[in-house]
Amino acid sequence: MNNFIPYESSGSEKKSKKANKGIICDVRNCVYHDGVGKCMAGQISIGPSYATSSRDTVCATFRPKTL
């Protein structure tokens, strides 16, 4: 079970002008998704620190697109 609580946004997260090389993202409803599978976030936060498998992890950088 994943009990990770993502960090609170400080409002300072920025979109990068270029995609993060090597980062593949399928989450199309994230503001940082470029529409073709790349992440445009200025930095990425993944957690939690106690994860023991990929099933235990979560992208704390995720921010939903507003419609």
N, C-alpha and C positions, 0 to 999 in steps of 0.2 A: 504494500500500500504506500502511496506517495503522500507524505505529510509535509512536503516542502511548501513554505509560504514565500512567494516571490517578494522581492524587495519593493518598497513603495517608490513610485516614480517621483523624482525630484523636479520633473519638467525640463530637465536639461539634456535628455536624450536627443541625439541628433541623427538625421539620416546622412549617411555618407554619400559622396558624389560617385563612388564606385562600389561595386559589390565586394563583399568579403570573399576573397579567393579561397576556394576549397570548401566553403560553407554551402550546403544544399538545404533549401527550406521548401517544404510542401505546404506550409500554412498560409494559404492565399488570403485569409482574412486578417493578416497582420499588417500593420502600417509599414513595416520594413520589407515586406515581400515585394520583389520587383516585377512580378507578373510572369516570370519564366523560371522561377526556382532558386533565385539567389537572394541573399540577405543584404540589405542596404543599411543596417544599423551601424552607427559609429563604433560601437563596442557591443559585445555579446556577453551575457551573464547566464551561466548554466549551473544548476545545482540539483540537489543539495550536496553538501560535502560528505554526507554519510552514505551516498549511493553505492550500491554494490553491483548494479547491472544497469544497462541502458533503460530498462523499464522503470527504474527508480529516479530517472532524471527528468528535468523540465527546463525549458528555455524561459528564464525569468525576464528576458528582454521583450518578450511578446507584448504587444499592445494592439488591441483590436481596432480595425478600421471603423470609422464612424460612417454611417450611411446617410 
